[in-house]
Amino acid sequence: MKLLPDSPALVSPPFVPIATVVRSGRAESWILGAAAVATPAGRLVASAGDSELSTYIRSAAKPFQILPLLLGGGVERFGLEPADLALICASHGGRPEHTERAARLLERGGFSVADLLCGAHRPFDLEAARDLESRGEQPTALHNNCSGKHAGMLLACRLLGYPPTGYTAPEHPLERRLLSQMAALARVEESAIGIGIDGCSIPAFHMTLAAVARAYATLADPAGAGLESDVAGALDQVAAAMGAAPEMVAGPGRFTTRLIAATGGRVIGKEGAEGFYAMAVRSPFPLGLAFKVADGGERGRDGVALEMLRQMGALSGEELTGLEGLMRPSVRTVRGQAVGEVIPEIELAEVGTSP
């Protein structure tokens, strides 16, 4: 049985070409995807393919999953720094600076590594993984790229009086609150968001690209989105923290960290597994952008993200120059010889006039 997107494929395909893999001057493979761009007022202004395509947004939900902790006064209660908040929103590389900070977050709430329900995996950061293996050590849950988020959820449970056991269950009060918050920011009913299980065992949101773009537009300009002052302040705090500590959000050399750093935090990006990516452009004109690579691959993802920002006029010439090595990544032989490139070719079509 095939599980195809719910879209009128015979009239308009859900996915369109967004990048081409070129080898020795000839097209070899074609990457398909779909995208949406929205304003803080909730208006869809540009798209490619089916902007109403629904998919799991995976870790792109993290900047919003921290909100109960912030709204409950967690920064003051636990003495959290911007780098702590950035780590809670991160898909980090498992480097020492990440694992040590995650461990300190747990300690502030009276928790230990044993309380994390994310599981353990090899660090994303290759240097960190090699160092761990050279010492003959096995990764722990702290090395999981989601350990910061899980530590933050445990702190939220402690703060709000929720039971910390079973905090990953969809019916847990914290998870119910997160679903309600996500729906409000995306301007959809809770019933419009499907729930699956993410790789780290947390409920994963299944949403339309347009809905995610609207949510990220609120991260770009909470006041412009008309949010209540406490929620707007919390989102401003999230964006400021990620902008101030981009090395915590992903890690050295990774696209998300480089994008945030190159723009001085003016653009906040966040990856989700299986080729999902979302961005909040905070200035000069706030926007939320989201796209999905159809087959879940990542080889053209970074270039597509930059091309979307370029087409929306959201990157300066200097910023583009600083990130140009990521726009068209090389195709190389086993010996390292460059024999081609992955060329972003997404074409955003205007949907309406930005308010």
N, C-alpha and C positions, 0 to 999 in steps of 0.2 A: 504494500500500500504506500502510495506517495503522499507526503504531506506538503502540498504546495501552498504558497501564500494565498490568502483570500483576496483575490484581485481579478478584475475583468481582463484576463490575459489576452483574450482574443481581440479586445478593443485597444488596450494599451498595456504593454508588458510591464510587470512590476519592477523589473530590473532593466537597466540600460548600460551600455559600455561606459566604464569610468576610467579605465587604464588599459594600456596595451604593453605586452612584453615583447621587446624587439631583440632579436639575435642576429648579428652580422648584417644589420640593415633591413631585415625582413621580420614582419610580424609573426610571432610564434604562438602566443596565447592572448586571450582577451579576458579582461576582468570586468565583471558586471557588478552593479550595485544600485542603490537608491539613496536619496538624500532629501533633507528638508531644512529650511532656514526660516526662523520666526523672530518677531519683535517682542519686547517685553509686554506689549499690550495684547499679545497672543495671536497676532496676525501672521499667517504664512505668507512670506514674500518671495520665496524662490524654492525650486525643487528640481529633482532629477529622478526620473522613474516615478514610482508610486509613493508619494509622501505619506499615504495612509497605510503603508505596509507595516505590519506588526512583527516584532522580533524581540528576543530577550536582550535587554540592554546591559546585562551582567554588571561589571564593576563600574560602568559609567554612572550607576546610581549612588556611588559612595559619597559624593559631595552633599547629597541630600539625606543620606542615612545617618549623618552626624547630628542632624538638627535637634532631636530630642535631648541629647546631651547638652547642647548649647542653650536651648530654650529653658532647660531646667536649672541653669546656673552652674554647669559643670566646670567651666573655666575657673570660676572663683573657688568652687568647692575643692577641686583637685589641683589647683595651681597650674593649669595647662598653658603652655607656651604656643606661639604660632606653629613651630615645628611639630609639636604634638598633634595639633589639629590637622596639619598637612599629612602626617603619617596615618591618621585615622581615615583620611580620604584617599589613601594611596593604594596602588598596586606595586609595592616596592620590590627592590631587587634582593632582599635578604642579606644585605651588607651589614657589617657590625653596627654601623650607625643606625640602621633600621631596627635590628633585633634588640639592641640595647635599649633603645627608646621605647619599643613595644613592651619590653620587660618592666621598665619603670612605670609605664602606664598601668600595668597589671598591679604592681605593688601599691600604687596610690589608692586602689580600690580594695586592697586586701585579697587580691587574687594571685594565682600562680599559673604557670604554663599549662598545668593539668586542667585548668578551667576553660582553656580555648577549645572550641569545637570545630576549628577550621581544618584540622589535619596538618600533616607535614609534607613538604615536597622540597626537591632540590632548589636552591636559590636561583632566581632568574639571572642574577648577576654572575657571569662566568668566573670572574676572579674570586668572588665569594664562594662559589661552588667548588672551585679547585682548591682553595685554601682549606675548606672544610674537609674535603676528601684527603688532602695531604696529611692532615692530622688524624685521619682514621675515624672521624666523627660522623655521625648520622644527623641529618637535618631534624630539627624539632618544629613544632607548630609556630615558633617565633619566625622561622625562615619562610613560612607561607606568606605569599605576597599580600594576603588579606589579614595578617595578624593585627595590624593597627586598627582596622575596622572592627574586628572582633573584640579587641581590648576596649575600644571605645563603646561598643555595645554593652559590655560587662559593666563599665563605669556608669552608663546610662541606667542600667538595671539597679545598681547600687543607689544611685541618686534618686530615682523615681520610685523606689520601693517595690520594683518588680522582682520576681524570683530569677536569679541568675541561671539556674538549671533550666535546660531546654530552651535557651534564648533563641535558637535557630528555628524553632518550630513556627510554621505560619500562623498558628493560633495563639502564640505567645503575645502578651499585651504590647510588648515593644514592637514586634513585627506588625501587629495590627495598626499601631500608631504610625509606623513608617509607611505603610500602604496608604493610609488616609492622607498623610502629608504629601506623598508623591502625587496622588490624584489631584489634590488641590493645586499644587504648583503646575501640573501639566494641564489643568483646566478640563479634566475628564471625571466621570463617575468612577468610584472604586471598582465597580463591576466591569469597567472597560479595560482594567489592567489584569492580565492573566498572571498566575503564579506558578513558577517552576522551582526547581532546586538548583542553585548555583554550585560550582565546583567546590566552594568552601562550605557548603551545606546551608548557607543563608538563602531565604526565598529570593528568587530572581524575578524581576518585573518583566512582563511581556507587554510591550506598548507600541503604539504607532510612532514612526519617525517624527511626524509633526508634533505629537505630544511631548516627545523628549526635547525637541527643539524649543518648544514653549517653556519647558522646565528650565533648560539651560539659559534661556533669555531672562528668566527671573534671577538667575545667578549673576548674569551680566549687569542687570539694573533692577534690583529689588524694589526700589522706590517707584521707578517707572512702571513696574508691573502692578502697582497699586496694592502691594501686600501690607498687612498690618505691621506696625513699627517693630514689634519684637521679632517677627519672622524676617523682615527686611534686614534688621540689624544682624541677625544670626547669619544670613546668607552673605552679607558684606564681610562678616568675620571669616567665613569659609574662604571666599575668594581672596581676601587679603592674606590669609595664612598660606594658601597654596602658592600665591604669587611671591610671598616672602621666603618660602622654603621649597623651591621646586625640586631640589635634590631629594627631598623626602617623599615626593609624590610618585616618583618612579626610580630614578637613579642615574649615575653618570653615563652619558652617551645615549640614553634612551630618548625617544622622540618627545614624549610628554614633558620631560624635564627640560629638554632643549627648547621646545616651543615656549613654555612659560618663561624660561630665563631670557630668551632672545627678545621677548616682548615686554620684559620687565613686569610680568604679571598682568599686563593689559589683556592678554588672551589666556584663558584657562582651558586646557584640554584634559580630557580623561578618556582612556581606553576602556573598552569592554572586550571580553574574550570573543572569539569567533568573528573577528573583523568588524566590530562595532566601535565607533568613535563619536564623541560629542565635544563641542567647544562653546565657551561663553566669551564673546567679544565685549569687553567692558567699556571701551571707548575707541574712537570718538562718537560712534553711533552704536549703541548696544544691540547685539544680536545673539541668538542661540542657533547653533548648527548641529545636525546629527546625520550620520550616514552609516550604512551597512554594506559591507562587501558580501556579495551573494553567497560565495562558497566558504566564507569564514576565514579566508586567507589574509595575510598581512603584508605581502610583498609590495603591494601598491598603495597600502593604506596611508602612509605618511605623506606621500606626494599628493594624493587626492585631498587630504585635509588641507595642505598648503594651497593647492589650486582653488579649493572652495573659498578659502580666506582671500586669496588674490582676486578672484572674480567679484567678491563682495566688497573689495576695496578696504579690507581690514588689516592689511600688512603694509608697512612702509617699504620703500625700496631698500633701505639699509637692513631691515629685518629679513626681507626676502633674500638678500645677498648672504646674510649670515646663516640662512637655513637652506641655501640652494643645493648643497650636497645631499639633502634629503628629498628634494623634489623629484629627481630622476635617478633612483638608485641603480647602480651598475649591475649587470649580469656578468658573472665571472666564471672562468674555468676553474678546475680544481687547483691549478697552479697560481690562480690569482689574476690571470690576464682578463682585462675588461673586454668583453665581446658584444655587449649590448646594454640595454637599459630598460627600466620600467617607466613608461611615459604616462603621466596622468592626463586623461582626456575627458573628464567629467564636464558636462555643459549644464550649468544651472539656468533654468528658465524662470523668468519673472512671473510671479503669481499675482501680486497686487502691489499697491503703493504703500510704502512704509509710513506709519503714522508719525 
